[in-house]
């Protein structure tokens, strides 16, 4: 038995749910005020069509909101209409950015921080 088999480890807070990782029926909402909750985000999009789910992304260490979230709408045309109408619109006193969510790119090639990594490599 490997160390991970049978593990009851929980996924860290702030990780993106699987249903939001790719596809064109998901929408990214940025520049949200930190007091925005998932119900408010869902209500905002419901005026443009059926909303399957809304998620506010939180920092995995502090649990505090990171100022962006995802909304999943099953009908593509309704989602595109929501993007058109809501992008750059005032929501709770702040101009939000709304666009189609893109699949997450592979980040395995990222180097550590510090900005000096290439200087010491051969």
C-alpha positions as CSV (number, residue, x, y, z in Angstrom):
1,X,0.0,0.0,0.0
2,X,1.4,3.4,-1.0
3,X,1.4,6.3,1.4
4,X,-1.5,8.0,-0.4
5,X,-3.8,4.9,-0.7
6,X,-6.5,5.1,1.9
7,X,-5.5,8.6,2.7
8,X,-8.3,10.9,4.1
9,X,-6.5,14.1,3.1
10,X,-8.9,16.9,2.3
11,X,-8.3,19.2,-0.7
12,X,-6.9,22.6,0.4
13,X,-9.2,25.5,0.6
14,X,-9.2,27.7,-2.5
15,X,-8.5,24.9,-5.0
16,X,-10.6,25.2,-8.1
17,X,-13.5,22.6,-8.3
18,X,-13.0,20.2,-11.2
19,X,-16.1,21.4,-13.1
20,X,-14.4,24.8,-13.4
21,X,-11.1,23.7,-14.8
22,X,-12.0,23.7,-18.5
23,X,-14.8,24.2,-21.0
24,X,-16.6,27.0,-22.6
25,X,-19.7,27.1,-20.3
26,X,-17.7,28.5,-17.5
27,X,-17.1,32.2,-16.9
28,X,-14.4,34.0,-15.0
29,X,-15.4,37.0,-12.9
30,X,-12.5,39.2,-11.8
31,X,-12.2,42.4,-9.7
32,X,-14.9,41.3,-7.3
33,X,-15.0,43.1,-4.0
34,X,-13.9,40.7,-1.2
35,X,-17.3,40.8,0.5
36,X,-19.0,39.2,-2.6
37,X,-20.5,35.8,-1.8
38,X,-21.5,32.9,-4.1
39,X,-25.2,33.6,-3.8
40,X,-24.7,37.2,-4.9
41,X,-22.6,36.1,-7.9
42,X,-25.2,33.5,-8.9
43,X,-28.0,36.1,-8.7
44,X,-26.1,38.5,-10.9
45,X,-25.8,35.9,-13.7
46,X,-29.3,34.4,-13.3
47,X,-30.9,37.5,-15.0
48,X,-29.2,36.2,-18.2
49,X,-30.1,32.5,-17.9
50,X,-29.9,29.4,-15.9
51,X,-26.9,29.2,-13.6
52,X,-25.6,25.7,-12.6
53,X,-23.1,26.9,-10.0
54,X,-21.1,29.9,-8.8
55,X,-17.9,29.7,-6.8
56,X,-15.8,32.3,-5.2
57,X,-12.1,31.3,-5.0
58,X,-10.4,31.6,-1.6
59,X,-6.7,31.7,-0.6
60,X,-5.7,28.2,0.3
61,X,-3.7,29.3,3.3
62,X,-5.9,32.1,4.8
63,X,-9.3,31.1,3.5
64,X,-9.9,34.7,2.5
65,X,-11.5,35.5,-0.9
66,X,-9.1,36.3,-3.7
67,X,-11.4,38.7,-5.6
68,X,-12.4,36.4,-8.4
69,X,-14.8,33.5,-9.0
70,X,-16.3,31.2,-11.6
71,X,-19.9,30.8,-12.8
72,X,-21.1,27.8,-14.8
73,X,-24.0,28.3,-17.2
74,X,-25.2,25.3,-19.2
75,X,-26.4,27.3,-22.2
76,X,-23.6,28.8,-24.2
77,X,-25.6,31.6,-25.8
78,X,-26.9,32.7,-22.3
79,X,-23.3,32.7,-21.1
80,X,-22.1,34.8,-24.0
81,X,-24.9,37.3,-23.4
82,X,-24.0,37.5,-19.7
83,X,-20.3,38.2,-20.7
84,X,-21.4,40.9,-23.1
85,X,-23.7,42.6,-20.6
86,X,-21.7,42.2,-17.4
87,X,-18.1,42.9,-18.5
88,X,-16.9,46.3,-17.2
89,X,-20.3,46.7,-15.4
90,X,-20.5,48.1,-11.9
91,X,-21.3,45.4,-9.3
92,X,-21.4,46.3,-5.7
93,X,-19.5,49.5,-6.3
94,X,-16.7,48.0,-8.4
95,X,-16.3,47.5,-12.2
96,X,-16.0,43.8,-12.7
97,X,-14.3,41.9,-15.6
98,X,-16.2,38.9,-17.0
99,X,-14.9,36.6,-19.7
100,X,-14.9,32.9,-20.7
101,X,-12.8,30.8,-18.5
102,X,-9.9,29.2,-20.3
103,X,-8.5,25.7,-19.4
104,X,-5.8,25.9,-16.9
105,X,-2.4,25.6,-18.4
106,X,0.3,23.1,-17.2
107,X,2.4,25.0,-14.7
108,X,4.9,22.2,-14.0
109,X,7.7,24.1,-15.8
110,X,7.6,27.0,-13.4
111,X,10.7,27.8,-11.5
112,X,11.0,28.9,-7.9
113,X,10.8,32.6,-6.9
114,X,13.6,35.0,-6.5
115,X,14.2,36.0,-10.1
116,X,17.8,34.9,-10.1
117,X,17.4,31.2,-11.0
118,X,18.8,31.4,-14.6
119,X,21.9,33.2,-13.4
120,X,23.2,30.2,-11.6
121,X,22.2,27.5,-14.1
122,X,24.5,26.2,-16.7
